[in-house]
Amino acid sequence: MKHLPLSRRQLLAAGLASLAPAYGLAQAWPARPVRLVVAGPAGANADIVARLVAEPLSRELGQPVIVDNKPGAAGAIAIADLLQAPRDGHTLLIGVNALVSEIPHIVKLRWDMAKEIRPLAELARGGLVLVANPAVPAKDLKELVAYAKANPGKLNYASYSPGTLSHVLGLLLNRAAGIQLTHVGYKGSTPALADVMGNHVPLMFDGVGTSLPLIRSGKLKAYAVSTPKRLPQLPDVPTFSELEYPQLDALAWMGLWSTPEVPAAVQARVREATLKVLGDAAVRARLLDTGFEPGLPRTTDDMTRGLKADYDRVGGVLQSIGFKPE
């Protein structure tokens, strides 16, 4: 039997028919509440961002969006939770880019992070600030370095988790300034800051979001920020570049992640709804007020390329100082 060529109308109809299942899936999702697994404790940077976006995201999706904190093990507990959940998009992860770019160099994980989780949207970004207990006898970074050199190995610094930028910046400062700050890792900013305020650990590289209210209230003092320019929220705090430590220029970003197996139509629906939330003026204002910048609308491919470049850069730094995974 001779097959006649399809008309343009028939081709269009066939194309629409092939798209119908994906469109229908995106429209049907979510069928129940969406859980945001947060790689950090209550009150930490990931938690702050998660709670800022959860309510407006719930309105966009038409289902409750529940924040579920899973701190500890450099994010591994949160990631294990995500990977054990059904891969249908009803469980998502909020965590910092270090989950892929930094932590695998420092903590031995049983997964290849670049393959196991996929960035859907950049929620917020910002630098870190080097903060100290007010009792530390140094009024600025120059005096702090001099004090550390005069007391080698006697100053500790906290990080909100081993393997994150909070940890790596201390290693970079040690190398750049020729000092010996000793790292103390915590399960999130909240317990780390409590010990800094109690002067159990005098220093910390922390996200601006969690340290900002403590700096403003005088419970912490700030030496420098890792952003390229001074922050409007901390106009009197210099950048590390200003202080001749450009090696410590760095930005972290908080992302919304899924597993790659989540249907593409659902991933696209999540991303679309999230970008709409981040475009809201009220959400952007709240992010800025808490010390963050709204995330950039980068594509998943752009974020993935950036993660690979950051992974290679951090690996080079750690290899050059002979660092071994914990």
C-alpha positions in Angstrom: 0.0 0.0 0.0 1.3 3.4 -1.0 1.8 5.8 2.0 0.8 9.4 1.2 2.9 12.2 2.7 1.4 13.8 5.8 -0.1 17.3 5.5 1.3 20.1 7.6 -1.9 20.0 9.8 -1.4 16.2 10.4 2.3 16.8 11.3 1.3 19.5 13.8 -1.4 17.3 15.3 1.1 14.5 15.7 3.6 16.8 17.4 1.0 18.1 19.8 -0.1 14.5 20.6 3.5 13.6 21.4 3.7 16.6 23.8 0.4 15.8 25.5 1.7 13.3 28.1 4.4 15.6 29.3 2.0 18.6 29.4 -0.5 16.5 31.3 2.1 15.4 33.8 3.2 18.9 34.5 -0.4 20.0 34.9 -1.2 17.1 37.3 1.8 17.7 39.4 1.9 18.3 42.4 -0.7 15.8 43.5 0.1 16.2 47.2 2.3 18.5 49.4 5.8 19.2 48.3 8.6 18.7 50.8 11.7 20.9 50.8 14.5 19.0 52.4 16.9 21.6 53.8 20.6 20.8 54.1 21.0 22.8 57.4 19.4 23.4 60.8 16.6 25.8 61.7 17.8 29.3 61.5 20.8 28.6 59.2 21.2 30.2 55.8 19.5 27.4 53.8 16.6 27.4 56.3 16.2 31.2 56.0 16.0 31.0 52.2 13.7 28.0 52.3 11.2 29.7 54.5 11.3 32.9 52.4 10.3 31.0 49.2 8.1 28.2 50.7 4.9 30.2 51.2 4.9 32.0 47.8 5.9 28.7 46.1 3.0 27.0 47.7 0.6 29.6 46.2 2.2 29.1 42.8 1.9 25.3 43.0 -1.5 25.0 44.7 -0.2 22.6 47.3 1.4 23.1 50.7 5.2 23.4 50.6 6.7 21.9 53.8 10.2 22.8 55.0 12.0 19.8 56.5 15.4 20.4 58.1 17.9 17.6 57.8 21.2 19.0 59.1 24.5 17.3 59.5 27.3 15.3 57.8 28.1 18.2 55.4 24.7 17.9 53.7 24.9 14.1 53.3 21.9 13.5 55.6 19.7 15.8 53.5 20.9 14.3 50.3 20.3 10.7 51.5 16.7 11.8 52.4 16.2 13.2 48.9 17.7 10.1 47.2 15.5 7.7 49.3 12.3 9.5 48.4 10.1 8.8 45.4 11.7 10.6 42.4 8.5 12.2 41.3 9.3 15.9 42.3 7.3 15.9 45.5 10.6 15.9 47.5 13.1 18.6 46.6 16.3 19.8 48.2 17.5 23.3 49.2 21.2 23.5 49.8 24.3 25.5 48.9 26.4 24.9 45.7 29.2 23.4 47.9 27.2 20.2 47.9 28.6 19.6 44.4 31.6 22.0 44.1 33.4 21.7 47.4 32.2 19.0 49.8 33.1 16.0 47.6 36.8 17.1 47.9 36.7 17.2 51.7 34.3 14.6 52.9 34.2 11.0 51.6 30.7 10.5 50.2 29.2 7.3 48.7 27.7 9.2 45.8 28.9 11.1 42.8 27.2 14.4 43.7 27.4 15.8 40.2 25.3 12.9 38.9 22.9 12.4 41.9 21.5 15.9 42.2 20.5 18.4 39.6 20.1 22.2 40.1 16.8 23.6 39.0 17.0 27.2 40.2 19.4 29.5 41.9 17.4 30.9 44.8 19.9 33.3 46.5 23.5 34.2 46.4 26.0 36.0 48.7 29.4 36.1 50.1 30.7 35.2 53.5 31.8 37.4 56.3 34.7 36.7 58.7 33.2 37.4 62.2 34.7 37.3 65.6 33.7 37.4 69.3 34.1 41.0 70.4 36.7 39.8 73.0 39.2 38.9 70.2 42.1 41.4 70.6 42.2 42.7 67.0 40.2 45.6 65.7 40.8 44.7 62.0 42.1 42.0 59.7 45.7 43.3 59.8 45.8 43.1 63.5 44.1 39.7 63.5 46.8 38.3 61.2 49.5 39.8 63.4 47.9 38.2 66.5 47.6 34.8 64.7 51.3 34.9 63.7 52.3 35.8 67.3 50.2 32.9 68.6 50.6 30.1 66.0 48.0 27.3 66.3 46.1 29.0 69.1 43.3 30.5 67.1 40.4 28.3 66.0 37.8 29.2 63.4 34.3 27.6 63.0 32.6 26.6 59.8 28.9 25.8 59.3 30.0 22.5 57.8 33.2 20.8 56.7 33.8 21.1 53.0 31.8 24.2 52.5 33.1 27.7 51.5 33.0 28.4 55.2 35.7 25.9 55.7 37.7 26.5 52.5 38.1 30.3 53.1 39.9 29.6 56.3 42.3 27.3 54.5 42.9 30.0 51.9 43.5 32.7 54.6 46.0 30.4 56.3 47.9 30.0 53.0 47.7 33.6 51.9 48.6 35.2 55.3 51.0 32.5 56.5 49.0 31.8 59.7 47.7 28.6 61.4 44.0 28.9 62.1 42.6 25.6 63.2 39.3 24.5 61.7 36.3 23.4 63.9 33.4 22.1 61.9 29.7 22.3 63.0 26.3 21.1 61.8 25.1 24.5 60.6 25.5 28.1 61.4 23.3 28.1 64.4 25.4 26.0 66.8 28.6 27.4 65.4 27.6 31.0 66.0 26.4 30.1 69.5 30.0 28.9 70.3 31.5 32.0 68.7 29.3 34.3 70.8 30.3 32.2 73.8 34.0 32.7 72.8 34.5 28.9 72.7 35.7 29.4 69.1 36.7 33.0 68.5 36.3 33.2 64.7 34.0 32.0 61.9 33.5 32.4 58.2 29.7 32.7 58.0 27.0 33.5 55.5 25.9 37.1 55.8 22.2 36.1 56.3 22.8 34.5 59.7 25.6 36.8 61.0 24.0 40.2 60.0 21.6 40.6 62.9 24.4 39.6 65.4 26.8 42.1 63.8 24.1 44.8 64.0 23.4 44.1 67.6 27.1 44.1 68.6 27.3 40.4 69.5 29.8 39.8 66.8 32.4 42.0 65.0 33.1 41.7 61.3 36.5 41.9 59.7 35.9 41.4 56.0 33.5 40.1 53.4 34.3 37.8 50.4 32.1 39.7 47.9 33.7 41.6 45.1 32.2 44.9 46.4 31.2 46.1 49.9 27.7 45.0 50.9 25.0 47.7 51.3 24.0 45.9 54.6 27.6 46.3 55.9 29.0 49.4 54.3 31.8 49.8 56.8 33.2 46.3 56.4 35.9 46.0 53.7 36.2 43.3 51.2 39.1 40.8 51.3 40.4 42.2 48.0 40.6 45.7 49.5 42.8 44.2 52.3 45.0 42.6 49.6 43.6 39.1 49.9 42.0 38.6 46.5 42.3 34.8 46.9 39.4 35.0 49.3 37.0 36.6 46.8 34.1 34.1 46.6 30.3 33.9 46.3 28.1 31.0 47.4 24.7 30.4 46.1 21.7 28.5 47.5 19.9 26.3 45.0 16.8 24.3 44.6 17.7 20.7 43.5 16.0 17.6 42.4 17.3 14.2 41.2 17.8 13.8 37.5 15.2 11.1 37.3 12.3 13.5 38.1 10.3 13.8 34.9 11.5 16.7 32.7 8.1 18.3 32.6 8.0 18.4 36.4 11.5 19.8 36.6 10.4 22.5 34.2 7.2 23.2 36.2 9.3 23.6 39.4 11.7 25.9 37.8 9.0 28.1 36.2 7.2 28.5 39.5 10.4 29.2 41.4 11.6 31.9 38.9 8.2 33.5 39.2 8.5 33.6 43.0 12.0 35.1 42.8 10.7 37.8 40.4 8.3 39.0 43.0 9.3 42.4 44.4 8.4 41.5 48.0 10.4 38.3 48.0 13.4 40.1 46.5 13.2 42.8 49.1 13.0 40.2 51.9 16.1 38.4 50.6 18.1 41.7 50.4 17.0 42.6 53.9 18.3 39.3 55.3 21.7 39.7 53.7 21.2 37.8 50.4 21.0 38.8 46.8 18.2 37.2 44.7 19.5 34.3 42.6 20.3 34.8 38.9 17.9 33.2 36.4 20.6 30.9 35.1 19.7 27.7 33.2 20.4 24.3 34.6 23.2 23.8 32.0 24.8 27.1 33.1 24.7 26.2 36.7 26.1 22.7 36.0 29.0 24.2 34.0 29.7 26.6 36.9 29.6 23.8 39.4 32.2 21.8 37.4 34.5 24.9 37.1 34.2 25.5 40.9 34.8 21.9 41.6 38.0 21.9 39.6 39.2 25.2 41.2 38.6 24.1 44.8 40.3 20.8 44.0 43.3 22.6 42.8 43.5 24.7 45.9 43.2 21.8 48.2 45.6 19.7 46.3 48.2 22.5 46.4 48.2 22.5 50.2 48.1 18.8 50.6 44.7 18.6 52.1 43.3 15.1 52.7 39.5 14.2 52.9 38.2 13.7 56.4 
